[in-house]
Amino acid sequence: MSSEHTARVAASGGPRRAGASASTAAATGRRTAPAAPASSPARASSAWREGDEPGRRLFLDTGPLDLEGGGRLPAVRLAYETWGTLNEARDNAVLVLHALTGDSHVTGDAGPGHPTPGWWSSLVGPGAPIDTDRYFVVAPNVLGGCQGSTGPSSTAPDGRPWGSRFPHVTVRDQVAAELRLADALGVGAWALVVGASMGGQRVLEWAATAPHRVRGLAAIATAAQTSGDQIASFHTQLAAIHADPGFAGGDYYDAPDGEGPHLGLGLARQIAHQTYRSAFELDERFGRIPQGGENPFEGGRFAVQSYLDHHGDKLARRFDANTYVVLTRTMITHDLGRDRGGVEAALAAITAKALVVAVDSDRLFLPAQSARIAAGIPGAGPVRTIHSDYGHDGFLIEAEQLGAIITEFLGGL
């Protein structure tokens, strides 16, 4: 679910612990975590807001949307980016769907409107496995997101941010909005719908909701139904945000810099990050090495603690707490089989040719959940497995393996 491409262990930086020789560090391969740079207080929310630099974003106003849970959004806007050109036959379109803290900036450099580079630039672009010289690639920011699409940080009809009033949205609601985007772009059917983690949930929902509009799908490191273990982890992340006084029940957008729900959002990210990486990687990378000159016996941190603190702070400076809550609740309620006779019946009704990819060390979306998807979709072959020491984030890190798998699959469509 992490959207940040994190360096491999061999390339990880940061100072070695005090007193460690270069030869010792080289022998163990372990590093301390990056020291957090001194910086100004974080904004209450780092959501993209109307009037901010749009960058490469395009926008589509889709009108009102009745929600699966009974609520209604009186107006929906989707932010999206595109690369390549839709051909005359309109059969070369690829839909890329992002994970929890991702956005529409799938590929490309950082720049105005995009503080971070594309999260899948190794897989999408000219000459890449998803070749933008061949395919028309579309990437929307999900409904409920915070990077230009309608979400809790967006302005409600009364002129104030939605905040705590934003309704519950489901994966089906998100796909319903994306169907309108496809219509507006003139895409009758996608050659491929691809996504990982939370994005993979939308991939499956696309294929179940509109089977005639999905010729091929790639569901990566994901599940057809959220498990009890996943719900438990998501619940603790939500509890961390709700417990932060700065969250103010979800109505914090007018708070001064430094007074938003940064502690809660950062803690939620730390809880989640433990599921994004494998136990092996964290132990091999950090072990029990103290951070820099800190002494754990005097209140200092181990390097792995500093690493988690760093990622928590980093997310608080580029994301929005309400959005984290809304999208996490979306994942909690994800169930492809709801009102379709169960998961197996829903999978059996999918007509697309399917690629299902698991990460062997994933402890968030377990390989067994990918196996269930592959076994249930008639047009799926056996699960393809990425071998990685890095856990769930292998879908971001293991670009060479995943790229080869996607290239092979696209060649057979």
Solvent accessible surface area in square Angstrom, and as a share of the most:
residue,aa,sasa,rsa
1,M,1,0.01
2,S,1,0.01
3,S,10,0.06
4,E,24,0.11
5,H,103,0.46
6,T,19,0.11
7,A,47,0.36
8,R,108,0.39
9,V,32,0.18
10,A,101,0.78
11,A,74,0.57
12,S,11,0.07
13,G,45,0.43
14,G,38,0.37
15,P,71,0.45
16,R,111,0.40
17,R,87,0.32
18,A,71,0.55
19,G,86,0.82
20,A,23,0.18
21,S,55,0.36
22,A,63,0.48
23,S,82,0.53
24,T,57,0.33
25,A,7,0.05
26,A,76,0.59
27,A,89,0.69
28,T,64,0.37
29,G,27,0.26
30,R,65,0.24
31,R,53,0.19
32,T,2,0.01
33,A,0,0.00
34,P,47,0.29
35,A,66,0.51
36,A,68,0.53
37,P,103,0.65
38,A,112,0.87
39,S,72,0.47
40,S,80,0.52
41,P,86,0.54
42,A,11,0.09
43,R,117,0.43
44,A,11,0.08
45,S,14,0.09
46,S,11,0.07
47,A,1,0.01
48,W,33,0.11
49,R,77,0.28
50,E,133,0.60
51,G,74,0.71
52,D,56,0.29
53,E,91,0.41
54,P,56,0.35
55,G,30,0.29
56,R,106,0.39
57,R,13,0.05
58,L,86,0.43
59,F,66,0.28
60,L,39,0.19
61,D,95,0.49
62,T,24,0.14
63,G,26,0.25
64,P,61,0.38
65,L,8,0.04
66,D,102,0.53
67,L,12,0.06
68,E,69,0.31
69,G,65,0.62
70,G,67,0.65
71,G,32,0.31
72,R,132,0.48
73,L,0,0.00
74,P,54,0.34
75,A,64,0.50
76,V,2,0.01
77,R,73,0.27
78,L,0,0.00
79,A,0,0.00
80,Y,20,0.08
81,E,0,0.00
82,T,24,0.14
83,W,31,0.11
84,G,41,0.40
85,T,107,0.62
86,L,34,0.17
87,N,60,0.31
88,E,175,0.79
89,A,74,0.58
90,R,122,0.44
91,D,63,0.33
92,N,15,0.08
93,A,0,0.00
94,V,0,0.00
95,L,1,0.00
96,V,0,0.00
97,L,0,0.00
98,H,2,0.01
99,A,4,0.03
100,L,0,0.00
101,T,2,0.01
102,G,4,0.04
103,D,28,0.15
104,S,2,0.01
105,H,8,0.03
106,V,0,0.00
107,T,13,0.07
108,G,32,0.31
109,D,123,0.64
110,A,50,0.39
111,G,33,0.31
112,P,106,0.67
113,G,19,0.18
114,H,12,0.05
115,P,112,0.70
116,T,56,0.33
117,P,86,0.54
118,G,11,0.10
119,W,19,0.07
120,W,3,0.01
121,S,53,0.34
122,S,56,0.36
123,L,1,0.01
124,V,1,0.00
125,G,6,0.06
126,P,108,0.68
127,G,66,0.64
128,A,19,0.15
129,P,34,0.21
130,I,0,0.00
131,D,33,0.17
132,T,13,0.07
133,D,113,0.59
134,R,146,0.53
135,Y,13,0.05
136,F,20,0.08
137,V,0,0.00
138,V,0,0.00
139,A,1,0.01
140,P,0,0.00
141,N,2,0.01
142,V,0,0.00
143,L,0,0.00
144,G,0,0.00
145,G,1,0.01
146,C,3,0.02
147,Q,19,0.08
148,G,11,0.10
149,S,3,0.02
150,T,11,0.06
151,G,0,0.00
152,P,1,0.00
153,S,4,0.02
154,S,31,0.20
155,T,84,0.49
156,A,5,0.04
157,P,108,0.68
158,D,79,0.41
159,G,54,0.52
160,R,134,0.49
161,P,31,0.20
162,W,30,0.11
163,G,4,0.04
164,S,62,0.40
165,R,97,0.35
166,F,17,0.07
167,P,28,0.18
168,H,75,0.33
169,V,0,0.00
170,T,8,0.05
171,V,5,0.03
172,R,42,0.15
173,D,6,0.03
174,Q,0,0.00
175,V,0,0.00
176,A,33,0.26
177,A,1,0.01
178,E,1,0.00
179,L,32,0.16
180,R,82,0.30
181,L,1,0.00
182,A,0,0.00
183,D,87,0.45
184,A,61,0.48
185,L,39,0.19
186,G,28,0.27
187,V,1,0.01
188,G,47,0.45
189,A,22,0.17
190,W,1,0.00
191,A,7,0.05
192,L,0,0.00
193,V,0,0.00
194,V,0,0.00
195,G,0,0.00
196,A,4,0.03
197,S,0,0.00
198,M,0,0.00
199,G,0,0.00
200,G,0,0.00
201,Q,0,0.00
202,R,0,0.00
203,V,0,0.00
204,L,0,0.00
205,E,2,0.01
206,W,0,0.00
207,A,1,0.01
208,A,21,0.16
209,T,58,0.34
210,A,3,0.02
211,P,43,0.27
212,H,145,0.65
213,R,32,0.12
214,V,4,0.02
215,R,108,0.39
216,G,0,0.00
217,L,0,0.00
218,A,0,0.00
219,A,0,0.00
220,I,0,0.00
221,A,1,0.00
222,T,1,0.00
223,A,1,0.01
224,A,3,0.02
225,Q,66,0.29
226,T,12,0.07
227,S,39,0.25
228,G,58,0.56
229,D,109,0.57
230,Q,5,0.02
231,I,65,0.33
232,A,56,0.43
233,S,24,0.15
234,F,1,0.00
235,H,114,0.51
236,T,62,0.36
237,Q,2,0.01
238,L,14,0.07
239,A,45,0.35
240,A,12,0.10
241,I,0,0.00
242,H,84,0.37
243,A,79,0.61
244,D,16,0.08
245,P,125,0.79
246,G,19,0.18
247,F,9,0.04
248,A,60,0.46
249,G,56,0.54
250,G,1,0.01
251,D,82,0.42
252,Y,6,0.02
253,Y,27,0.10
254,D,140,0.73
255,A,30,0.23
256,P,80,0.51
257,D,87,0.45
258,G,39,0.37
259,E,110,0.49
260,G,7,0.07
261,P,2,0.01
262,H,33,0.15
263,L,153,0.76
264,G,3,0.03
265,L,5,0.03
266,G,6,0.06
267,L,89,0.44
268,A,0,0.00
269,R,1,0.00
270,Q,37,0.16
271,I,43,0.22
272,A,1,0.00
273,H,1,0.01
274,Q,81,0.36
275,T,25,0.14
276,Y,0,0.00
277,R,0,0.00
278,S,8,0.05
279,A,61,0.48
280,F,113,0.47
281,E,2,0.01
282,L,23,0.11
283,D,78,0.40
284,E,73,0.33
285,R,12,0.05
286,F,1,0.00
287,G,13,0.12
288,R,181,0.66
289,I,26,0.13
290,P,36,0.23
291,Q,8,0.04
292,G,17,0.16
293,G,70,0.68
294,E,58,0.26
295,N,62,0.32
296,P,35,0.22
297,F,197,0.82
298,E,143,0.64
299,G,75,0.72
300,G,20,0.19
301,R,78,0.29
302,F,49,0.21
303,A,0,0.00
304,V,36,0.21
305,Q,84,0.37
306,S,4,0.02
307,Y,1,0.00
308,L,23,0.11
309,D,54,0.28
310,H,40,0.18
311,H,10,0.04
312,G,1,0.01
313,D,61,0.32
314,K,79,0.33
315,L,0,0.00
316,A,4,0.03
317,R,90,0.33
318,R,41,0.15
319,F,5,0.02
320,D,0,0.00
321,A,2,0.01
322,N,7,0.04
323,T,0,0.00
324,Y,0,0.00
325,V,5,0.03
326,V,14,0.08
327,L,1,0.01
328,T,0,0.00
329,R,101,0.37
330,T,0,0.00
331,M,0,0.00
332,I,41,0.21
333,T,53,0.31
334,H,6,0.03
335,D,37,0.19
336,L,0,0.00
337,G,4,0.04
338,R,68,0.25
339,D,132,0.68
340,R,65,0.24
341,G,73,0.70
342,G,33,0.31
343,V,6,0.03
344,E,94,0.42
345,A,48,0.37
346,A,3,0.02
347,L,0,0.00
348,A,58,0.45
349,A,67,0.52
350,I,3,0.01
351,T,103,0.60
352,A,3,0.02
353,K,90,0.38
354,A,5,0.04
355,L,10,0.05
356,V,3,0.02
357,V,0,0.00
358,A,2,0.02
359,V,1,0.00
360,D,64,0.33
361,S,31,0.20
362,D,6,0.03
363,R,95,0.35
364,L,7,0.03
365,F,2,0.01
366,L,84,0.42
367,P,48,0.30
368,A,72,0.56
369,Q,28,0.12
370,S,1,0.01
371,A,48,0.37
372,R,92,0.33
373,I,0,0.00
374,A,12,0.09
375,A,94,0.73
376,G,17,0.16
377,I,4,0.02
378,P,98,0.62
379,G,32,0.31
380,A,20,0.16
381,G,42,0.40
382,P,119,0.75
383,V,40,0.23
384,R,85,0.31
385,T,53,0.31
386,I,0,0.00
387,H,122,0.54
388,S,12,0.07
389,D,75,0.39
390,Y,19,0.07
391,G,0,0.00
392,H,0,0.00
393,D,1,0.00
394,G,0,0.00
395,F,2,0.01
396,L,2,0.01
397,I,5,0.03
398,E,12,0.05
399,A,23,0.18
400,E,153,0.69
401,Q,61,0.27
402,L,0,0.00
403,G,5,0.05
404,A,64,0.50
405,I,13,0.07
406,I,1,0.00
407,T,72,0.42
408,E,108,0.48
409,F,20,0.08
410,L,8,0.04
411,G,65,0.62
412,G,46,0.45
413,L,88,0.44
